Amino acid sequence: MAAKFFLLALLALSFSRARASDPSQLQDFCVADRTSQVFVNGFACKDPKTAVVEDFHFSGLHMAGNASNKQGSAVTAVNVAHIAGLNTLGISLARVDYAQYGQNPPHIHPVHPRF
Ligand SMILES: *[C@@H]1O[C@H](CO)[C@@H](O)[C@H](O)[C@H]1NC(C)=O
């Protein structure tokens, strides 16, 4: 009896398959409506029909930041606060300029720029 059960368990294991993947996004984009008071995994989406090119564009990373300060560094951050179309995508980037002997002191990255 135990041997049959063991054989069945072995068979079940050998025919089982595992499938895993990230869940699909609910939408292609969710342009942040920064005026909304609703908080849903980031900013609420604005009506997609009102999305404009500027919602997906940022210009300015080609310009050096002014690192003439106590730390000797300047951070130019680009996140959902600057590109509304990054909302809910978990993407951001930054340009850091350093003066000679400048440093980027220990810091944290808040989960959401709203906080
Ligand atoms: C950089 O910042 C310093 C200190 O605030 C200021 O004196 C200087 O004019 C700034 N330089 C530029 C190019 O903005």
The ligand as a MOL file (V3000), in Angstrom:
LIG
                    3D

  0  0  0     0  0            999 V3000
M  V30 BEGIN CTAB
M  V30 COUNTS 14 14 0 0 0
M  V30 BEGIN ATOM
M  V30 1 C 26.3490 77.5270 -8.5950 0
M  V30 2 O 25.9640 77.6890 -7.2540 0
M  V30 3 C 26.7660 78.6570 -6.5740 0
M  V30 4 C 26.3660 78.5940 -5.1040 0
M  V30 5 O 24.9860 78.7310 -4.9360 0
M  V30 6 C 26.5510 80.0000 -7.2010 0
M  V30 7 O 27.3560 80.9720 -6.5570 0
M  V30 8 C 26.9410 79.9440 -8.6790 0
M  V30 9 O 26.6250 81.1330 -9.3180 0
M  V30 10 C 26.1950 78.8140 -9.3690 0
M  V30 11 N 26.7300 78.6350 -10.7180 0
M  V30 12 C 25.9400 78.5510 -11.7640 0
M  V30 13 C 26.6300 78.3190 -13.0770 0
M  V30 14 O 24.7340 78.6150 -11.6920 0
M  V30 END ATOM
M  V30 BEGIN BOND
M  V30 1 1 1 2
M  V30 2 1 1 10
M  V30 3 1 2 3
M  V30 4 1 3 4
M  V30 5 1 3 6
M  V30 6 1 4 5
M  V30 7 1 6 7
M  V30 8 1 6 8
M  V30 9 1 8 9
M  V30 10 1 8 10
M  V30 11 1 10 11
M  V30 12 1 11 12
M  V30 13 1 12 13
M  V30 14 2 12 14
M  V30 END BOND
M  V30 END CTAB
M  END
